[in-house]
């Protein structure tokens, strides 16, 4: 009896310690993000994207190596660069077709200029690194093979619905690449526009939690937790995710999945 009570006490103490640590981490990062020289547009997005809370939920901490998968302009790339600090690394990934846009290139270049812990990966995740230099980013390319099995976390924001929309084969190929990047026990954080049954989620560019979980589990991930940090009760899930009335603030899924420890 005493042993059971003691174990319960220890478990509660550890949970409280973890919660306190996560809260302190979240508060510290929020302050850093607010005081940084990030673009004002990024700071305005923080109110709905809640980056400090999201990263605390995913367990992103100083010194980690993290991939921002399908980064586009790199909002999360810079948030992660601040979160992992000078001893960490952020690999900002984009597909080659996106890096043909000068606005994307300029945004990523500016973020690199502000943070020297950012590396750039431009490839399709299946055919190796692109060797052609793009603007001034060229010298900072990295080879995905250099990080295979060495990444602490991968995060992708508002992208998985497209890969699922293209078909299960495409979705599973992407998830296989993520799985290879991660260390055993590594985290895959997924943010996406929430869909619900009864609507044409494919046309609306949304995905249900059940669809997302199914794809993650088929790829070998353990879906560990879902958070309501990015929920928006004003979104009834009937509109396209780009509908102006939503103000870029859809109701969003936030999932923490994990690569099992062998």
Residue pairs with C-beta under 8 A, 6 or more apart in sequence:
22 56
22 57
22 59
23 56
25 56
25 61
26 52
26 53
26 55
26 56
27 52
29 51
29 52
29 55
29 56
29 82
29 83
30 52
32 82
32 83
33 43
33 46
33 51
33 52
33 79
33 82
34 43
34 46
36 82
37 114
38 78
38 114
39 110
42 75
42 78
42 79
45 75
45 248
48 230
48 232
48 248
48 249
49 75
49 230
50 229
50 230
51 76
51 79
53 229
54 189
54 191
54 227
54 229
54 230
54 254
55 79
55 80
55 83
57 189
57 225
57 227
57 229
57 254
57 256
58 153
58 155
58 187
58 189
58 256
59 153
59 187
59 256
60 66
60 80
60 83
60 84
60 153
60 155
60 189
61 83
61 84
62 83
62 84
62 85
62 87
62 88
63 84
63 85
63 87
63 88
64 84
64 88
64 152
64 153
65 84
65 88
65 89
65 90
65 91
65 147
65 150
65 151
65 152
66 80
66 84
66 88
66 89
66 90
66 91
66 151
66 152
66 153
66 154
66 155
67 90
67 91
67 93
67 121
67 147
67 151
67 153
67 154
67 155
67 178
67 181
68 74
68 76
68 77
68 80
68 90
68 91
68 92
68 93
68 155
68 156
69 93
69 154
69 155
69 156
69 159
69 178
70 93
70 94
70 95
70 156
70 159
71 77
71 92
71 93
71 94
71 108
72 94
72 98
72 104
73 103
73 104
73 107
73 108
74 92
74 107
74 108
74 111
75 157
76 155
76 157
77 90
77 92
77 108
77 111
77 118
78 111
78 114
78 115
78 118
80 90
80 155
81 88
81 90
81 111
81 114
81 115
81 117
81 118
82 115
84 90
84 117
85 117
86 117
88 117
89 117
89 118
89 119
90 115
90 117
90 118
90 119
91 118
91 119
91 120
91 121
91 142
91 147
91 151
92 108
92 111
92 118
92 119
92 120
92 121
93 121
93 122
93 123
93 125
94 104
94 108
94 120
94 121
94 122
95 122
95 123
95 124
96 122
96 123
96 124
96 130
98 104
99 105
99 122
99 130
99 134
99 137
102 135
105 134
105 135
105 137
106 135
108 120
108 137
109 135
109 136
109 137
111 118
112 118
112 120
112 137
112 140
118 140
119 140
119 141
119 142
120 137
120 140
120 141
120 142
121 129
121 141
121 142
121 144
122 129
122 130
122 134
122 141
123 129
123 130
123 144
125 144
125 173
125 174
125 177
126 173
126 177
128 143
128 144
129 141
129 142
129 143
129 144
130 141
131 141
133 139
133 141
144 177
144 181
147 181
148 180
148 181
149 180
149 181
149 182
149 183
150 181
150 183
151 181
151 182
151 183
151 186
152 182
152 183
152 186
152 187
153 182
153 186
153 187
153 188
153 189
154 178
154 181
154 182
154 186
154 187
154 188
154 189
155 188
155 189
155 190
155 191
156 178
156 188
156 189
156 190
156 191
157 191
157 192
158 191
158 192
158 193
158 241
158 252
159 192
160 171
160 190
160 192
160 207
160 212
160 215
161 192
161 193
161 195
161 201
161 205
161 206
161 207
162 205
163 170
163 171
163 174
164 171
164 207
164 211
164 212
164 215
165 202
165 205
168 215
168 218
171 215
172 215
172 218
172 219
175 215
175 216
175 218
175 219
175 221
176 219
178 188
178 219
179 219
179 220
179 221
179 259
182 188
182 259
183 259
184 259
184 260
184 261
184 262
185 258
185 259
185 260
185 261
186 258
186 259
187 256
187 257
187 258
187 259
188 216
188 221
188 256
188 257
188 258
188 259
189 254
189 255
189 256
189 257
190 212
190 216
190 253
190 254
190 255
190 257
191 230
191 252
191 253
191 254
191 255
192 206
192 207
192 212
192 252
192 253
193 204
193 205
193 206
193 207
193 241
193 250
193 251
193 252
193 253
194 206
194 207
194 208
194 209
194 231
194 235
194 237
194 250
194 251
194 252
194 253
195 201
195 204
195 206
195 207
195 208
195 211
195 237
196 208
196 237
197 208
199 206
199 237
199 238
201 207
201 208
201 211
203 240
204 237
204 238
204 239
204 240
204 241
205 240
205 241
205 242
206 237
206 241
206 250
207 253
209 226
209 253
209 255
212 253
212 255
213 223
213 255
216 223
216 255
216 257
217 223
220 259
220 260
221 257
221 258
221 259
221 260
222 257
222 258
222 259
222 260
223 255
223 256
223 257
224 256
224 257
224 258
225 255
225 256
226 253
226 254
226 255
226 256
227 254
227 255
227 256
228 254
229 254
230 251
230 252
230 253
230 254
231 251
231 252
232 249
232 250
232 251
232 252
233 251
234 249
235 246
235 249
235 250
235 251
237 251
239 245
239 246
241 250
